[in-house]
């Protein structure tokens, strides 16, 4: 992630912190100063915010370590002002594995709350509210820490995507239904809850409106993603192979690419040298080259040389997932070590639309 600085590695996972985290600390200091807090009170407030982010980091690390148990790697964990982001290479497909990975994060928060509870005395409700309303100080620091961990666990267990609770619900449903059906059910339940949050937000806390929209859109995105994958199941890259595509020689000027762009339906070209693929050139590359170098510049100096190859017999859903992870819109296909064609995102989406239309007719 741009603007993130590496802090180190834990269990082979890169740990990053985004520079905007500094803005949050400055805001905490400024807001407390404006409210009349002294230096000691400000220090406790900053320390508490830092402890929350350590908690969020441990929450994300819980997911990562649980995923590692099932041979799913975590690319990195990035700490942001709004929380943590663990980038898993994939989500477990087996229900029990997804259940373990999803519940691992909240379980960390519950464990931290229980551990903290061993060292403090929990007051009654009236005293608890009074303590928490006084701000963070040396007397109530660990009490606040316990409450935050309980709140984080409960919030993340809301049965709606993209919360952990949505994945827990999907995993439980997937033990009985097919994965895409379980996802649709979990997504609809999540969206109903989201509508409830939005409705309550208009009559109470406006933050619930934001949370409601966040959950509603997250549930919709998850359902669409799983539906897409289910449409690709059972097919290989060869089923979506493009064998008719536009090529351009690396020695040709950009003006030739402009002519091809304006006089054909192709938006991405395979760049060749002596009939061998050496790069790709898309519309954005052409426009950038025109504005920076002019139309006489050889294509070889403006093309993208990062070629991605996949096997023709690779499951199509796996290929699509790899393309998403590598942000590759255009990949080359090999069969028995011979180049046989290309696959791009647009063609896969068209493949999905065709299969979806056929499924509806049945």
Secondary structure, DSSP 8 states (H G I E B T S, - for coil): -TTEEEEEEETTEEEEEETTHHHHHHHHHHHHHHTT--HHHHHHHHHHHHHHHHHHHHHHHHHHHHHHHTT--EEEEEEETTEEEEEES----SHHHHHHHHHHHHHHHHHHHHHHHTSS----HHHHHHHHTT---TTTHHHHHHHHHHHHHHHHTSSSTTSHHHHHHHHHHHTTS-HHHHHHHHHHHHHHHHHHHHHHHHHS-THHHHHHHHHHHHHHHHHHHHHHHHHHTT-BGGGG-B----EEETTSBHHHHHHHHHTSS-SEEEEEETTEEEEEEEHHHHHHHHHHT-TTSBGGGTSB----EEETTSBHHHHHHHHHHTT-SEEEEEETTEEEEEEEHHHHHHHHHHHHHHHHH-
